[in-house]
């Protein structure tokens, strides 16, 4: 069976990071401000 090498990358408000971690997303990089709100980039790999 061939596995996909694709991934989902998104930017989320840092305050909801735990929600995404529960579903297998992992933080990539640190927090940053966007419109004066803390954000973090998250990635989910299908591996």
N, C-alpha and C positions, 0 to 999 in steps of 0.2 A: 504494500500500500504506500502511496506517495503522500508525504505530509507537506502542508503549505508552509512557506517561509514568511508569510505575511504577518503583520502585527497592526494593532490599533493603537494610535498615539493621540492623546487628547490633553487639553489644558482644563484643569478644574480648580474651583476655589479651594484653597488649602483646608478650609474648615470641613469639607466633605470628603477629604482624602480617605478616611477610614471606610467610608461606604464603598469606594472603588477598590480598596485593598481587599475587602471581603470577597470580591468577585475575581481576584487574581491579578489586578493591575499592580504595577510596581512603579515607584517614583524614579524618574530619570532627571537628575539635576536638582537644584535647590529651589526654594520659594522665590518668587519675584512679585512685584506690584504691577497690577494692571487696573487702571481706573481707581487707584487707591485701595484695591482689594487684593489680599494675598492670594496668589495662584501657584500651582505646581503642575509640571508636565508629568503625565502618567502613561505607561505603556502596558499593553496586554499582548503577549506572544502566543501564537497557536501551536507551539511546539510541545 
